[in-house]
């Protein structure tokens, strides 16, 4: 399986370096990875997990964890200090309502897998000068080699979802054709 990933990465394009901020990266990446995502009905992907908040703010150094437990319990941990709230899924939609400190917010799911949960707050946040995406990464996946990934490396990791999946069929086809060609030429 690792050989397939290596082949896929070798024949796929790199993440462009000039995308700018995290919202621009997500605008580029999300349309590519959405077919490989899940939805909120598949609770095993997001419940009872420690989701680390990822931001591209220069001064952002806090460790913020979001934990969605069964029964609607929502925990927000800021550098280890926990505040309790609640969550609920709006009907059968991919929409969450988060309530904490007397404030309720409506978020739409944009992408979910075992490592990433990308939400957008309902409404035109850019018009208000706010970031468009609320990016959460499973805490386990947010570390590489014992260190925390910065937002750019997190975006690269998300882009790899597309690179490793979208070209896998083509990589297998090319690999099989190449093996077939070698066998054919060896018997000539």
N, C-alpha and C positions, 0 to 999 in steps of 0.2 A: 504494500500500500504506500509506503514511503517513496518507492521508486516512481509510482504514479504521480504523487505530489510533486516530486522533483521535476519530472517531465512536464507536468502541467505548468509549473512556475517558469520553466525554461522557455516555453513557447508562448507565454502570456505576457501582456504588457505590464510595465511597472505603474505604480500609483504616481500620477503626475506630481512634481515637486512644487509647482507654482499655484496650488489651489488656494493658498491663503489660510484662513481661519478654519476652525473645526466645523462650523456650519457649512462652509463651502466644500469641505472634504465629504461630509455626510450627504450633501446634495449630489455629489458625484458618485459616491459608493452605494447609497441606498437603492437606487433603481436596479443596480446589478445584483444585490444580495437578497432582495425581497423574495424572489422565488425559492430561496433556500431557508426561509424563516418559518416560524410557528405562529400560533395565535394564542390569546389569553385563555382559551378553553383548555389548552394543554398545560395545566397547572404545574406539572412536574418540571417544566422548564424554568419556572420563575418563583414558585412559592418556597418559602423556608430556605432561601439562599441569601448570602451576603452580597449585595450589589454595591459596588464602589462607584461613586459619582466621578465622572471624567469631565474636566473643563479645560479650556485653552486660555483662561485668564492668567496673565503674568503673575499676579499676586496670590494665586490660588494654591495654598499649600496644606489646607486642612484635609483630614481624612474623613470623608462623609460616606457612611454606609446606609443603605436603604434595605430593610428586611420586610417582606410581605409574608406574614404567617397565615395559616389557615384560620378561618373564622373571621377574617376581616381585620386582624390586628396588623398595624403598620408601625414599624420602629424606625426612627431616624437617629443615627448615632453620629455625632459631630465630635471628632477627636475623643471618642469613648464616652461622651455624655449622651445619654439616651433620652429621647422624647417619644412618648407614645401617641399614636393616632390611630386612624382606621382607613381602610381602603374598601372599595366595593366596585364590582364590575357593573357597568351600565348595561342592563338587559343582557343580550347575547352579543353585543358589539365588542370590538377590540378597544374599549374605552374604560379608563379607570378614573374613579373619583378618589382623590386623596384628601383626607381631613386631618389637620393637625393644628393645634393651638387656636381652635375656633375658626380656622380658615379652610375653605374647601376649594379644590382646584380640579379641573377637568382635563385629562390627558388622553390623547389618542395614541395607540400603539403604531409605530412605523416599522419596527423590526424586532424580532425576538428569536434567539437561539440559546444554546446552553451557555454561551459566553457573553452575549450582548442583549440589552434591552434598550431600545431607542424609542422615546416618547416625544410627542409634541404637545405643548399646552394649547388648548383650543383657543382660536382667535389669532389675530395678526400680531404676533410678538415683535416682529422686526419693526413694525410701525412704531412701537413703543420703545425701540432701542434695546430690546432684550434678545437673548439668544433664542434661536428657533428650536433647537433640539435639546432634549434632556437625555444625556447619554449615561447609561449605567453599564458597568462591566462586572461580570462575576469576579469576586475578589481573588479567587484562585487563578483565574486567567489573567489578572492584571499584574502579575509578577513574572519576570523572566530572569533567570540566573540570580535569584535572590533579591532583585531590585524591582521597584515599582516602574511600570511602563508610563512614559509620558503620553500626552494625548496623541502626538504624531505616531508613535509606535502602536498605540491602540487602534488608530485608523488604518495603519498598515496591516495589523492583525485582522481587522474586519474586512479589508480589501482581499486578503488571502482566502476568505470564505468563497468569494466569487472565483478567484484564480484557481483554487483547488477543485471547485465543483463544475464550473462552466466548461472548462476545457478537458475534463476527465474523459468524456466520451470521445472527443477528438484525439486526445493523447493515446487512448487505447486503440483507436482506429489506426493512427499513424504507427504506433508501436507494433501492432499486429501486421500491418502492411509491410513494415520494414523487416520483421522476422520472416514473413512469407517471401519477400524478395530475396533475402539472404539464403533461405532454404532453396528457392527456385534456382538461384545462380550457382549454388554449390553442387547441384545435380546436373548442370548443363554440360 
